[in-house]
Amino acid sequence: MRGTDKRAHSKLKVIPLGGLEQIGLNMTAFEYEDSIIVVDCGIAFPEDDMLGIDLVIPDVTYLKENMEKVKGFVITHGHEDHIGALPYILKEINVPIYATKLTIGLIDHKLKEHELLKGTKRKVVKHGQSINLGQFRIEFIKTNHSIVDSSALAIYSPAGIVVHTGDFKVDYTPVFGDAIDLQRFGEIGKKGVLALMCDSTNAEKPGFTNSEKTVGRTFDNIFADHMNTRIIIATFASNVDRVQQIINSAQKYGRKVVIEGRSMVNVIQTAEELGYINIPDHTLIDIEQLKNYPDEKTVIITTGSQGESMAALSRMAGSIHKKIAIQPNDTIIFSSNPIPGNEKAVSKVINELSMKGADVIFQDAHVSGHACQEEIKLIYSLVRPKYAIPVHGEYKHRKAQAGIAYELGVPKENIYMLASGDVLSLDEESAEVTDKVPAGVLFVDGLGVGDVGNIVLRDRQHLAEDGIVIVVLTLERGSVQLLAGPDIVSRGFVYVRESDELMTEATELVEEELMGLLDRGITDWGKMKNTMRDTLGDFIWKKTKRRPMILPIIMEVSV
């Protein structure tokens, strides 16, 4: 009897660990008593002020502290902002991964690169199937998105059902496979759904998102209008359906196709092996064979649609690509929209390409993979949740979805605008934020994970903005006589050859202060360094209105 009592009082905890403040970094823990499941494990790309940082991953301190409860990772689809952090997190939390076939194929590729394939359990789940993990049962539901094999999840717990849409749109005419399983959403809605966690990316946009097939028609028109030029198309590496449509148009107009960019080659190779893309024989050619065909008979599909500095298209635009040079009259198509924050980088690449004489097309060659307002309304109408938890997007996107939920009858007090780290405890009776767990970000710089923190970034920012001034001096051990220096060296502060007077004056001032200290018998290195720092800092500010980083170095030698 006591056991049922306990169960009646146990609540489901929903703990977002990322994905609520920006596009990317998606990760949510669901906890019920002794069981935790983790939905998605994504990266975010660094902001402009994160100097030298390659990737940003979620902080999983809470999961590490509760390792014995974590039953597995359940992944909605194969985009980087949902799977990219797995190789880093699995090193600390090695639990099985559950996902659909293409998603597991792409994860395997990552694990192989990080030499984690043998030590990690992976299980392929089909749409319509369920898996049991501790106190949870998770059902995979077919959805449409800009990558094949995307899923929504129905998460069954003793406290009730939570529906997590993953990234989705409603596409009645997808390029590959079936349309979203709206019937199943309706059936689960009839059972009674405790909470809906719905994709908010396009929640500000009215209407419906166009079908992926409409892009195929646009490509056909562009190919027909540009029969006499080489065509280069930049798109997301993971958009297998987009690549399929480009290949269809290329075949129709008798063009050979080159796939360029490491991430795209990997995805298309995996998709072809698993049967998610159909490439007719003799259509694909190696980049080395380009010279054997006239320009008007070739298409290059490339990465770099977001203006990433090291991606293939950016290297072509900057004339540093080893194999492909942009020529006047090339037709270049951007088959994507800039992700918020990337607009400047994309604009720079478009300008560089245009200056080389290329014809750049970026209108109508893309449709989003995310639901607009009418599709979000459709899901709410089918699922009819008690509580709404908008996810996936910046605050303004989630706020727009909160408005839709309210419009469709979810009471204001049942709509939760969570922040990463909030613990939302809910059951049929009530829902409230009961706790806060650690939830920040870790920076990946080269091979280092988490060894660069905010202080290091602040130093990098300081160095980037004002440069560094180094003061070196040598003291005699024992007598503490000044043997050499102080010498002042600067980098990124002023051009020394044109600032002789400033540097000479600075050196004399530091020497004067140091001699004053030594004459008073003060030989504490800390005191000497602080004096040098303060004296030089004040002098430089007065003269230049700049504050470079000042690094005093004291050496001691025996004579």
C-alpha positions in Angstrom: 0.0 0.0 0.0 2.8 2.4 0.9 4.4 1.8 -2.5 1.2 3.0 -4.3 1.1 6.0 -2.0 4.6 6.9 -2.9 3.8 6.6 -6.6 0.7 8.8 -6.2 3.0 11.6 -4.9 5.9 11.1 -7.3 6.1 13.8 -10.0 7.8 13.8 -13.4 10.7 16.2 -13.5 11.5 18.0 -16.8 15.0 19.5 -16.8 16.2 21.4 -19.9 20.0 21.5 -20.0 20.2 23.6 -23.2 18.3 24.7 -26.3 16.1 27.3 -24.6 18.2 30.4 -25.0 19.5 30.0 -28.5 19.3 27.9 -31.6 21.4 24.8 -30.8 22.6 23.0 -27.7 19.4 21.0 -27.4 19.3 18.6 -24.4 16.5 17.8 -22.0 16.5 15.3 -19.0 13.3 13.6 -17.9 13.4 12.2 -14.4 11.0 10.0 -12.6 12.1 8.5 -9.2 15.1 6.3 -10.0 15.1 6.9 -13.8 16.5 9.6 -16.1 16.3 9.6 -19.9 18.1 12.3 -21.9 16.5 13.6 -25.1 19.1 14.9 -27.6 22.7 16.0 -27.1 23.6 18.9 -29.3 26.2 21.5 -29.8 25.9 25.3 -30.5 28.3 27.2 -32.7 30.4 29.8 -30.9 29.4 33.5 -30.7 31.6 36.2 -32.3 33.1 37.0 -28.9 34.2 33.4 -28.2 37.6 33.8 -29.6 39.3 30.6 -30.7 36.4 28.4 -29.6 35.4 25.6 -32.0 32.2 24.3 -30.4 30.0 24.9 -27.4 28.5 21.9 -25.6 26.0 21.6 -22.6 27.2 21.3 -19.0 26.1 17.9 -17.8 27.2 18.2 -14.1 23.6 17.2 -13.0 23.8 14.0 -15.1 27.2 13.1 -13.8 26.0 13.6 -10.2 23.1 11.2 -11.0 24.9 8.7 -13.2 23.3 5.6 -11.6 19.8 6.9 -12.7 20.7 7.7 -16.4 19.2 5.0 -18.6 20.0 6.3 -22.1 20.1 9.0 -24.8 17.0 9.2 -27.0 17.8 11.2 -30.2 15.1 12.9 -32.3 17.1 13.4 -35.5 20.6 13.7 -37.0 21.4 17.4 -37.0 24.5 18.7 -35.2 22.5 20.8 -32.7 20.9 17.5 -31.6 23.8 14.9 -31.9 27.0 17.0 -32.0 27.9 16.8 -28.3 27.5 13.0 -28.0 31.3 12.2 -28.6 32.2 14.6 -25.8 29.5 13.7 -23.3 29.7 9.9 -23.8 33.3 10.0 -22.5 31.7 10.9 -19.1 28.3 9.4 -19.3 28.5 6.2 -21.3 24.9 5.0 -21.7 23.1 3.4 -24.7 21.8 5.6 -27.6 18.4 5.1 -29.2 17.5 6.6 -32.6 16.2 5.9 -36.1 18.4 4.3 -38.8 19.9 7.4 -40.5 20.4 9.2 -37.2 22.3 6.2 -35.8 24.3 6.0 -39.1 25.4 9.7 -38.6 26.2 9.2 -34.9 28.3 6.1 -35.8 30.4 8.3 -38.1 31.1 10.7 -35.2 31.8 7.9 -32.7 34.2 6.3 -35.2 36.2 9.6 -35.5 36.4 9.8 -31.7 37.3 6.1 -31.3 34.2 5.5 -29.2 32.3 3.1 -31.6 33.2 -0.2 -29.8 32.5 1.1 -26.3 29.0 2.6 -27.0 25.7 0.7 -27.3 23.5 1.9 -30.1 20.0 0.7 -30.9 18.0 1.5 -34.1 14.3 2.2 -33.4 11.7 2.3 -36.2 8.8 4.8 -36.2 5.9 3.4 -34.3 8.1 1.3 -32.1 8.5 1.9 -28.3 11.5 1.3 -26.0 11.4 0.8 -22.2 13.9 2.6 -20.1 13.5 2.4 -16.4 10.2 4.0 -15.4 9.7 5.4 -19.0 8.3 4.1 -22.2 9.3 6.1 -25.3 7.4 5.9 -28.6 9.0 7.2 -31.8 6.5 9.0 -34.1 7.2 9.9 -37.7 7.7 13.6 -38.5 9.1 15.6 -41.4 12.1 17.9 -41.2 15.0 19.0 -43.3 16.8 15.7 -42.6 15.2 12.3 -43.2 14.2 9.9 -40.3 13.2 12.7 -37.9 11.0 11.7 -34.9 8.8 13.1 -32.3 8.7 11.3 -29.0 5.8 10.3 -26.8 7.3 9.9 -23.4 5.1 7.7 -21.1 5.7 8.0 -17.4 3.6 7.0 -14.3 2.8 10.8 -13.9 1.5 11.2 -17.5 2.5 11.5 -21.1 4.8 14.2 -22.5 4.9 14.7 -26.3 8.2 16.2 -27.5 7.9 17.1 -31.2 11.7 17.3 -32.0 12.3 19.6 -34.9 9.4 19.2 -37.3 7.2 20.6 -40.1 4.1 19.2 -41.7 5.0 18.1 -45.2 2.3 16.2 -47.1 4.5 15.7 -50.1 8.0 14.8 -48.7 10.8 13.9 -51.1 11.6 10.6 -49.3 9.3 8.5 -47.2 5.9 9.2 -45.7 4.2 12.3 -44.4 4.2 13.1 -40.7 2.0 10.7 -38.7 -0.7 13.2 -37.7 -3.1 10.3 -36.9 -0.8 9.1 -34.1 -0.6 12.6 -32.6 -4.4 12.6 -32.5 -4.6 9.1 -30.9 -2.1 10.1 -28.2 -4.0 13.3 -27.7 -7.2 11.3 -27.0 -5.4 9.3 -24.2 -4.7 12.6 -22.4 -1.4 14.4 -22.7 0.2 16.0 -19.6 2.6 18.3 -21.5 3.6 19.3 -25.0 7.2 20.4 -25.8 7.0 21.9 -29.3 9.6 23.3 -31.7 9.4 27.1 -31.7 11.9 28.1 -34.4 9.3 29.5 -36.9 6.6 30.3 -34.3 6.7 34.0 -35.3 5.9 33.2 -39.0 2.2 33.0 -40.0 0.9 30.3 -42.4 2.4 27.0 -43.4 6.0 26.0 -44.3 6.2 25.0 -48.0 6.9 21.4 -48.9 10.5 20.4 -49.7 9.2 19.4 -53.2 8.7 23.1 -54.1 12.5 23.6 -54.0 12.8 20.8 -56.7 10.7 22.9 -59.1 12.8 26.0 -58.4 16.0 24.0 -59.2 14.4 22.8 -62.4 13.7 26.4 -63.4 17.2 27.6 -62.5 18.8 24.8 -64.5 16.6 25.5 -67.5 17.5 29.3 -67.3 21.3 28.6 -67.0 22.1 26.1 -69.6 25.4 27.6 -70.5 27.1 28.1 -67.1 28.6 26.0 -64.4 26.2 25.7 -61.4 27.4 25.7 -57.8 24.9 25.1 -55.0 25.6 25.6 -51.3 23.3 23.9 -48.8 23.3 22.3 -45.4 25.4 19.1 -45.4 22.6 17.2 -43.7 19.8 18.0 -46.1 19.7 14.7 -47.9 16.4 15.5 -49.7 17.8 18.8 -51.0 20.8 17.0 -52.5 18.5 14.3 -54.0 16.5 17.1 -55.8 19.7 18.7 -57.1 20.8 15.3 -58.4 17.4 14.8 -60.0 17.7 18.2 -61.8 21.3 17.5 -62.8 20.4 14.2 -64.4 17.4 15.7 -66.2 19.7 18.4 -67.8 22.7 16.0 -68.5 25.1 17.4 -65.9 27.7 15.5 -63.8 27.7 16.2 -60.0 30.6 16.8 -57.6 29.9 16.8 -53.9 32.5 19.0 -52.1 32.9 19.6 -48.3 33.9 16.9 -45.8 30.7 16.9 -43.8 28.5 16.7 -46.9 30.5 13.8 -48.3 30.1 11.9 -45.0 26.4 12.5 -44.8 25.6 11.6 -48.4 27.8 8.5 -48.2 26.0 7.3 -45.1 22.6 8.1 -46.6 23.4 6.3 -49.8 24.7 3.2 -47.9 21.4 3.1 -45.9 19.2 3.7 -48.9 17.9 7.2 -48.1 19.1 8.7 -51.4 19.0 7.4 -54.9 22.0 8.5 -57.1 21.9 7.1 -60.6 25.1 5.4 -61.9 27.7 7.6 -63.5 26.1 10.8 -62.1 28.7 11.5 -59.4 32.2 12.3 -60.4 35.3 13.0 -58.4 36.5 16.6 -58.0 39.7 15.6 -60.0 37.5 14.7 -63.0 35.9 18.2 -63.3 38.5 19.3 -65.9 37.3 16.5 -68.2 33.9 18.1 -68.6 32.7 21.4 -70.0 31.6 23.8 -67.3 28.0 23.8 -68.5 27.8 20.1 -68.0 28.7 20.2 -64.2 27.1 20.9 -60.9 29.0 21.3 -57.6 27.1 20.7 -54.4 29.0 22.3 -51.5 29.0 23.2 -47.9 29.4 26.8 -46.7 25.9 28.2 -47.1 26.3 29.8 -43.6 29.4 31.7 -44.5 31.6 29.4 -42.3 35.2 30.6 -42.8 36.7 27.1 -43.4 33.8 25.6 -45.4 34.4 24.8 -49.1 32.3 27.8 -50.6 34.1 30.4 -48.4 37.5 29.0 -49.5 36.3 29.2 -53.2 35.2 32.8 -52.6 38.5 33.7 -51.0 40.5 32.0 -53.8 42.1 29.6 -51.4 40.3 26.4 -52.6 42.9 24.0 -54.0 40.7 22.4 -56.7 37.9 24.9 -57.6 38.3 28.6 -58.8 35.3 30.8 -59.2 34.9 32.0 -62.8 32.9 34.9 -64.2 29.5 33.7 -65.3 29.4 30.8 -62.7 25.9 30.5 -61.3 26.0 30.1 -57.5 22.8 29.2 -55.6 22.4 29.6 -51.8 19.9 27.0 -50.9 19.5 28.0 -47.3 18.6 31.0 -45.1 21.2 32.4 -42.7 20.8 31.1 -39.2 20.3 34.1 -36.8 23.8 35.6 -36.2 25.3 34.3 -39.4 24.0 37.1 -41.7 27.2 39.1 -41.8 29.3 36.1 -42.7 26.9 35.0 -45.5 26.8 38.6 -46.8 30.6 38.7 -47.0 30.8 35.5 -49.0 28.0 36.7 -51.4 29.9 39.9 -52.0 33.2 38.1 -52.6 31.6 35.8 -55.1 29.8 38.6 -56.9 33.1 40.6 -57.2 34.5 37.6 -59.0 31.8 38.0 -61.6 29.5 35.1 -60.5 25.8 35.3 -60.7 24.5 34.7 -57.1 20.9 33.5 -56.5 19.5 33.3 -53.0 15.8 33.8 -53.5 13.3 31.0 -53.5 15.9 28.2 -53.4 15.1 27.2 -49.8 12.3 26.1 -47.6 12.5 25.8 -43.9 12.5 22.5 -42.0 10.5 24.0 -39.2 6.7 24.5 -38.6 5.1 27.9 -39.0 2.1 29.0 -36.9 -0.6 27.0 -38.6 1.3 23.7 -38.3 2.0 24.4 -34.6 -1.7 25.1 -34.1 -2.5 21.7 -35.8 -0.2 19.9 -33.4 -1.7 21.6 -30.3 -5.2 20.8 -31.6 -4.4 17.1 -32.0 -2.4 16.7 -28.8 -4.5 19.0 -26.5 -1.9 19.1 -23.7 -2.7 20.3 -20.1 0.7 22.1 -20.0 2.7 23.8 -22.7 6.5 24.0 -22.6 7.8 25.8 -25.7 11.3 24.6 -26.7 13.9 24.9 -29.4 14.6 28.6 -30.1 15.5 32.0 -28.7 13.2 33.5 -26.1 11.3 35.5 -28.7 10.5 32.4 -30.7 9.3 30.5 -27.6 7.3 33.6 -26.5 5.5 33.5 -29.9 4.6 29.9 -29.4 3.3 30.6 -25.9 0.9 33.1 -27.5 -0.3 30.3 -29.9 -0.8 27.9 -27.0 -2.9 30.5 -25.1 -4.9 31.3 -28.2 -5.7 27.5 -28.5 -7.0 27.3 -24.9 -4.0 26.4 -22.8 -4.4 28.6 -19.6 -1.7 31.2 -19.1 -0.7 29.6 -15.8 -0.2 26.3 -17.6 2.4 27.7 -20.1 6.0 27.4 -18.8 8.8 29.5 -20.2 11.6 27.6 -18.7 15.3 28.5 -18.6 18.1 25.9 -18.9 18.6 24.3 -15.5 15.0 24.8 -14.3 13.4 21.7 -12.7 9.7 21.6 -13.6 7.9 19.0 -11.4 4.6 18.1 -12.8 1.7 15.7 -12.6 -2.1 15.8 -13.3 -2.7 18.0 -10.2 0.0 20.7 -10.6 3.2 21.9 -12.2 5.8 24.2 -10.7 9.5 25.0 -11.0 10.8 23.4 -7.8 14.6 23.6 -8.2 17.5 24.8 -10.3 20.4 22.5 -11.4 23.8 23.5 -12.9 23.3 24.2 -16.6 25.8 26.3 -18.4 28.1 25.6 -21.4 31.5 24.1 -21.9 33.9 25.4 -24.6 35.7 23.0 -26.9 38.9 24.5 -28.2 41.0 22.0 -30.3 41.3 18.9 -28.2 40.5 20.7 -24.9 37.0 20.3 -23.5 36.2 22.8 -20.7 39.8 23.9 -20.1 38.9 27.3 -21.6 36.5 29.2 -19.3 35.1 32.8 -19.2 38.4 34.1 -17.7 40.5 32.8 -20.5 37.9 34.2 -23.0 38.0 37.6 -21.3 41.9 37.5 -21.6 41.6 36.7 -25.3 39.1 39.5 -25.7 41.5 41.9 -23.9 44.4 40.8 -26.0 42.4 41.2 -29.2 41.2 44.7 -28.3 44.3 46.3 -26.7 47.3 44.0 -27.2 49.9 43.1 -24.7 52.9 44.8 -23.1 55.6 42.6 -21.5 58.2 44.1 -19.0 61.3 41.9 -18.5 64.0 42.5 -15.9 66.8 40.5 -14.4 67.9 40.6 -10.7 71.0 39.2 -9.0 70.2 36.5 -6.6 71.2 37.4 -3.0 72.1 41.1 -3.5 68.9 41.8 -5.5 70.8 44.3 -7.8 69.2 45.1 -11.1 71.4 43.4 -13.7 69.4 44.0 -16.9 66.3 45.8 -18.0 63.6 46.7 -17.6 63.0 46.0 -21.3 59.5 46.6 -22.7 58.2 44.5 -25.6 54.7 44.9 -27.0 52.5 43.0 -29.4 49.2 44.3 -30.9 49.5 47.5 -28.9 51.5 50.1 -30.9 53.9 49.8 -33.8 57.1 50.1 -31.8 59.3 51.6 -34.5 57.0 54.6 -34.7 56.6 54.9 -31.0 60.2 55.1 -29.8 59.6 58.1 -27.6 56.6 56.5 -25.8 58.5 53.3 -25.2 61.7 55.1 -24.0 59.6 57.2 -21.6 57.7 54.1 -20.3 61.0 52.3 -19.7 62.5 55.2 -17.8 59.4 55.5 -15.6 59.4 51.8 -14.7 63.1 51.8 -14.0 62.7 54.9 -11.7 59.9 53.2 -9.7 61.8 49.9 -9.5 65.0 51.6 -8.2 62.8 53.4 -5.6 61.5 50.1 -4.4 65.0 48.5 -4.3 66.5 51.5 -2.5 63.8 51.1 0.2 64.8 47.4 0.5 61.5 46.1 -0.9 62.4 42.9 -2.8 59.0 41.1 -2.7 58.3 40.0 -6.3 54.5 40.4 -6.0 55.0 44.0 -4.9 57.4 44.7 -7.7 55.1 43.2 -10.3 52.1 45.2 -9.1 54.2 48.4 -9.0 55.3 47.8 -12.6 51.7 47.0 -13.7 50.2 50.0 -12.0 52.9 52.5 -13.1 52.9 51.4 -16.7 49.1 51.0 -16.9 48.5 54.6 -15.6 51.2 56.0 -18.0 49.9 54.2 -21.1 46.3 55.2 -20.3 47.3 58.8 -19.9 49.2 58.8 -23.2 47.1 56.6 -25.4 43.7 56.0 -23.7 44.3 52.3 -24.1 44.6 49.5 -21.5 46.8 46.7 -22.9 47.4 43.6 -20.9 50.6 44.2 -18.9 52.7 41.1 -18.1 55.8 41.7 -15.8 58.5 39.0 -15.9 61.2 38.9 -13.3 64.3 36.6 -13.7 66.9 35.9 -11.0 70.4 34.8 -11.8 73.6 34.1 -9.8 76.6 36.0 -10.9 
